[in-house]
């Protein structure tokens, strides 16, 4: 089973379940590859939160952004 790095687990701590379910698959993908970090984007009024691998971020890093 894939283990999330501490930085990802700490990021998820205290977040609501819907948010966690939305971004956890991308965090798991990042943890499996161990190549890139994750960018979490908030799009107010449209889709809410989205996450994707970001080649510009080192593995274990999460960056929040607004679209």
C-alpha positions as a Markdown table, in Angstrom:
| # | Residue | x | y | z |
|---|---|---|---|---|
| 1 | Unk | 0.0 | 0.0 | 0.0 |
| 2 | Unk | 1.2 | 3.5 | -0.8 |
| 3 | Unk | 2.2 | 5.6 | 2.2 |
| 4 | Unk | 1.6 | 9.4 | 2.0 |
| 5 | Unk | 4.5 | 11.5 | 3.1 |
| 6 | Unk | 4.1 | 13.3 | 6.4 |
| 7 | Unk | 3.7 | 16.7 | 4.6 |
| 8 | Unk | 0.6 | 15.4 | 2.7 |
| 9 | Unk | -0.9 | 13.8 | 5.7 |
| 10 | Unk | -0.4 | 17.0 | 7.8 |
| 11 | Unk | -2.1 | 18.9 | 4.9 |
| 12 | Unk | -5.2 | 16.7 | 5.1 |
| 13 | Unk | -5.5 | 16.9 | 8.9 |
| 14 | Unk | -8.6 | 18.9 | 9.8 |
| 15 | Unk | -9.9 | 19.2 | 6.2 |
| 16 | Unk | -13.5 | 18.1 | 5.6 |
| 17 | Unk | -14.2 | 14.7 | 4.1 |
| 18 | Unk | -15.4 | 16.0 | 0.7 |
| 19 | Unk | -12.2 | 18.0 | 0.2 |
| 20 | Unk | -10.0 | 15.0 | 1.2 |
| 21 | Unk | -11.9 | 12.7 | -1.2 |
| 22 | Unk | -11.4 | 15.2 | -4.0 |
| 23 | Unk | -7.6 | 15.5 | -3.7 |
| 24 | Unk | -6.5 | 12.2 | -2.1 |
| 25 | Unk | -6.3 | 10.4 | -5.5 |
| 26 | Unk | -3.7 | 12.9 | -6.7 |
| 27 | Unk | -1.8 | 12.8 | -3.5 |
| 28 | Unk | -1.7 | 9.0 | -3.8 |
| 29 | Unk | -0.5 | 9.3 | -7.4 |
| 30 | Unk | 2.3 | 11.7 | -6.3 |
| 31 | Unk | 3.3 | 9.4 | -3.5 |
| 32 | Unk | 3.4 | 6.4 | -5.9 |
| 33 | Unk | 5.6 | 8.2 | -8.5 |
| 34 | Unk | 7.7 | 10.3 | -6.0 |
| 35 | Unk | 8.5 | 12.7 | -8.8 |
| 36 | Unk | 6.4 | 15.8 | -8.4 |
| 37 | Unk | 4.4 | 17.8 | -5.9 |
| 38 | Unk | 0.7 | 18.7 | -6.0 |
| 39 | Unk | -1.0 | 21.9 | -6.9 |
| 40 | Unk | -4.5 | 22.4 | -5.3 |
| 41 | Unk | -6.6 | 24.9 | -7.1 |
| 42 | Unk | -9.7 | 26.6 | -5.8 |
| 43 | Unk | -12.1 | 27.8 | -8.5 |
| 44 | Unk | -14.8 | 29.8 | -6.6 |
| 45 | Unk | -18.3 | 29.4 | -7.9 |
| 46 | Unk | -17.5 | 26.8 | -10.5 |
| 47 | Unk | -15.9 | 23.4 | -9.7 |
| 48 | Unk | -14.6 | 24.1 | -6.2 |
| 49 | Unk | -11.3 | 22.4 | -5.5 |
| 50 | Unk | -9.2 | 20.5 | -8.0 |
| 51 | Unk | -5.7 | 19.0 | -7.7 |
| 52 | Unk | -3.1 | 17.9 | -10.2 |
| 53 | Unk | 0.5 | 16.9 | -10.3 |
| 54 | Unk | 2.8 | 19.8 | -10.8 |
| 55 | Unk | 6.2 | 19.2 | -12.4 |
| 56 | Unk | 7.5 | 22.5 | -11.1 |
| 57 | Unk | 7.0 | 21.4 | -7.4 |
| 58 | Unk | 9.3 | 18.9 | -5.7 |
| 59 | Unk | 7.8 | 15.7 | -4.4 |
| 60 | Unk | 6.2 | 16.2 | -1.0 |
| 61 | Unk | 5.2 | 19.8 | -1.7 |
| 62 | Unk | 1.6 | 21.0 | -1.9 |
| 63 | Unk | 0.9 | 24.5 | -3.3 |
| 64 | Unk | -2.6 | 26.1 | -3.1 |
| 65 | Unk | -3.7 | 28.4 | -5.8 |
| 66 | Unk | -6.8 | 30.3 | -6.9 |
| 67 | Unk | -8.0 | 30.0 | -10.5 |
